[in-house]
Structures are given as structure tokens and as C-alpha cells.
Amino acid sequence: MSVLPLFLTALFGFILLTVPIAFALFLTALVLSLSLGAWSPALIIQSIFRGIDSFPLMAIPFFLLAGEIMNTGGISERIILVAKAMCGHVRGGLGYVTVVASMLISGVSGSAVADTSAIGSILYPVMKKEGYDPHKAAALVAASTTNGPIIPPSIPMVIFGVIANVSIIRLFVGGIIPGLILGVGLMIGWYFHVRGKARYHVEGRFSPAAVLKSCISAFWALFLPVIILGGILLGICTATEAAVVSAVYAFVVSAFIYREFKVKHLLPALVNTVRGTAVVLFVCGAAMAAAYFITTAQIPELLAKVLLQLSGGSWVMFMFWVNVLLLIVGCVMDLTPALLILAPMLLPIAAKYGLDPIYFGVVMIVNLCVGLITPPVGNILFVACGISKISVADISRAIWPNVIIGIIVLFIVTYIPWTVMVLVELIPK
Amino acid sequence: MAPESDAATPQTLSLVSRVMDTVLSYVVAVLLVAMSGTVFGNVVCRYFLDASLAWYEEVSRFLLIWIVFLGAVIAYIKGDHLGIDVIFMVLPPKYQRMVVLVADALVLMCLAIMFQGGWDMAIDSLESGWVASSVPIPYGWVYMVGPVSAALMFIQCLIKTHADIRALKGVQP
């Protein structure tokens, strides 16, 4: 049985030679098909098409488009002002504003990287001006936007739902409590950072009138998360329908009510959406092609044997090793490809342990979100560096407490499956 | 992420990239608006007019396929495609340039095979007269975007390879 070493050598060989992951997966599929004596480029192309040809996956471009429009059209800005009125008056208040605003904006946008640039470009300069530790402020922006793919809507969850053939809506619902726990965890971490430090002065007082005023000005913006979450949770519409409605809604509000989204913003918003979609779904199609040969070569069975030996019969140890594996992979690989490559291999093993695929998917995504801020490869980390003009090395030093908080939250979610499932079980099948 | 090729590409070649980028940008923007309109239109019909458009799902899926394949070309021109360069970054510059060329060669091979496989599949579908169930669109035309985008990315990769060879030789623009 030499297929597993061949597969690993091919995939990692191509990736380390800096071949883009989508092409590396395609080449790996070719190598595997050759070794299995089933050489057929047309078959591989066909599975790429089959991987992309999916109505549920269409939620991805629509959620990306909604995010693009709300970030250029003044919607994100108004949501941030609400968060500022709510908790801008305590010591280091803008830090809490960052976390709360990320959670609210995550409730509309499906892309963590877009959120990082939206929130960071507004809040980071203010924090720096107010005398906050710039490294800590940039690290907090990065860490709090990892909530994007955990709090619904979430593009990785759309992908996982399609791979695992489970309800995307139930995955979305499963992410709500883990996302809240992560938000609270980051705020606790920030509290310990700012406590007793003179550079974080207290400014102004809490005023209900100011909160009300900001809420009125942001009424149409705040209504957007309500539509999306409400529509999805009440089971009125599918994820794709909610996504297209939110894109159209964001367009109408920012173009005709706020009048900040102009004609000149349209083409960049559309093209950025297409670029983001193509990158994700091209990897998705190639991963589907590779998955076919991975299954044919019985690689999941081999991996299952290794994991079974490591963890014995207990799901506790199994999830421990899965988390360790994913944290290592997440350090060097972006969320989407890691999810696409590993989910089809790990899901059948998780099923053997009797784990619910919804629970397993949420844990995988929470884990890989921590990977978004771990050096050396962390897309959010890079965006935060770009906004703050701080080097990757400096921000990496400032972010480690947040990474530890993320890992603690990950283990809470892993070993208390209730956090994921309690809301999921409320919605009818 | 694959390293950006430096400015070694002569002007005519970079003009080819720019034209391709601009034309494709307008095409995908129109396709995305059409896809959003189709799906949103169906939501409106279903919830407010209590009627469903029979053709919307197939048409929107076809549009998504075209968007992804043509978008992949734009993403390739912009160097968006996800990759890993951790090990690569610690290599000395001379070896980096050699690794880049090996990667270029692999991507060229990959695209050539994609073109061949995609072309065979599209032609087979056209000849078999396989048509979508709700609209008279032959599947062959849906699949034709595969070889088209492979060919466009092949041209882009040739331009990049050309620049990378010049960089290896130490030619400055």
C-alpha cells in the first residue's frame, strides 16, 4: 500500500514548490489517477465542474458581495458607531468596541478577511491616536475578526455543509454560542491587558441618549443582521436566498438611503466578489477532484487506522488529536483549503465515533479560525499588518495571548458539545 | 501565495495581461449581476407572487460555473490564488528563482492537461446533444468555459514564465 506516501509526497511537494493549492490538488489527482491506472483528465475536469455546480455554494458570492457593499457603503461604519456608544466609555473602551463591532459585522459578512480590513481601517487609527499600544491594538483587531467564519453567516460553513451533505442552516446556528464565547474570551483578555494601565484613560460617560441616537442613525444597517439571522433561523429561506436578499438589501440601503455607495464603487465591488469567489471555489472544485481519488485509494481508512491507534476507542482522545492536527495544519495553510482537504478524510472517522457532523464541522471551523491568526501563515494576521504597518514578527509577539484564548475557547467547544448543539436541536429537522 | 513576478515583463506582454484583465472584469461583473438578479427574482416570485421560475436554478448554476472559471483567470493575473511560501521564503534568492521556474513549469503542464480534458469533455457533451432540462442550453456550452479559462491562464502563465526566466538571468527591465 504505497498510495498514502505517494499522495502526501505529491501534494506537499507541489505545495512547497509554491504551486498554488488549486493546481497542486489537480496535479495530485493526476498523479493518483496515474498510479491507480485510471488516467483520465476529462474525468478530473468533470469532478471539478461537479464540485462547483451547486446551488448551496452560490451563497458564497452573495455573502461576499453583501460584505463588499456594506464595507464601502457606510453600513459597517454605522455599526461600529453603535458599538462605540455602547462600550466606548470604559477603560480601554475601543478594544471592547472592536470585539463587539466584529461580532455584529460577522452577523452579516461571511468573510473574515474583509471584516479585518473594514474594522481595522476604521478603529485601528483611532486607537493609535488615543495612545493605545499599537501592537496590542492591531493584534486585537486580527483576533476579534476571526469570529467572522464562526458567527453566521459563514463561508467555510457553506463549504462544510456541501462536503458533509448536512444542513448549512444548522451549522450556522451551531456557530452562534461558540462565537459568543470567543467574543467574551477576547474581552476578558483585553480587560487584563488594560487593567490599571495609565495609557488607557477613561473617557466620557455612558449615555443612553447617545446609544439611542447611534441606533437610530444605524437603524437600516442593524436591520441587516436581523433579516439574515431571522430569515435563516425561522426557516423561511435557504442560506443562498438569505445571502442574495442581504446583498440586494445592502445595495439598496447604501446606495439609496445612505447614498454612500456610488456608481464608481460598483465595478470594484463586483470584481472583488468574483475574485474572492473564484479563489475559494476553484480550490473547492480541485479538492473535489482530488477527494475522488483520495477515497478510491482508501486514504481515509489508513488515516483512520493511525488515529484509532493514537486515541484508542475514546472520542475524547480522538478529538484531541484532531484538534492538534488541525492546529498544526492551520499554522501553514489557509482555512478553506485545509477544510476542503481534511474534512472529507476526517468525517467518516468522526462518524465511526458517533459524533454529529454539525458538531464536528463547527469544531473544525473554530479550530481553523485560530489558524487564521497563527504565524507563519495567517491571512487575517497579514491584513492586520497591512493596515497597521506593523511587521509580522511584531504582531506575532503581541497576538500570542489571543491565540491562547482562542485555543481555550476551542477546547471548551470541543469538550462541551452542548455549546454547539443546544441551539441546533431547537430548530426542526 | 505565489510570489509576484517582477517588472521584467516587456510592455507588450503586460498590455496583454491588462487588456485580458479589463475585458474579463466587465464580463464577470455582468454575469454576477445576472446571477444575483436571477436568484433574487425567484425569491420575489416565490414569496410575493407565489410562483416559482422553473429555469432559475439551472441558469444561476451555469452562471456560477462561468463566474468561477473566468474569475479564476482574473485571480491568476492578480496573484490571488492561495499558496504556501513559508519554506520558499527562507531560500536564498537564486534558489527562489529556480523554484519559481519549476512551479511555472508544473502549472503550465497542469493547464495544458486541463485544456485537453476540458476540451474533450465539452466536445463530447456537444456531440451527444445533452441539453439542460428547463432551458434550451446545451451542456457543451456550459463546459466550454473550462478549456477557455485554461487557455487564458496558460497565456498568462507563459507571460509570467518569461518574466521569471529573465529574472533568473538577472535581466533588469
Interface residues (C-beta under 8 A of the other chain):
Chain A: F14 I15 L16 L17 T18 V19 P20 I21 A22 F23 A24 F26 L27 L30 S40 P41 A42 L43 I44 I45 Q46 I48 F49 I52 D53 S54 F55 L57 M58 P61 F62 L65 C237 T240 E241 V244 V245 A247 V248 L266 L267 L270 V271 T273 V274 R275 T277 A278 V279 L281 F282 V283 G285 V332 M333 D334 T336 P337 P376 V377
Chain B: M1 A2 P3 S25 Y26 V28 A29 L32 V33 M35 S36 V39 F40 V43 E57 S60 R61 L64 I65 I67 V68 F69 L70 G71 A72 I74 A75 K78 D80 H81 L82 G83 I84 D85 V86 I87 F88 V99 V100 V102 A103 L106 V107 M109 C110 L111 I113 M114 Q116 G117 G118 D120 M121 D124 Y143 G146
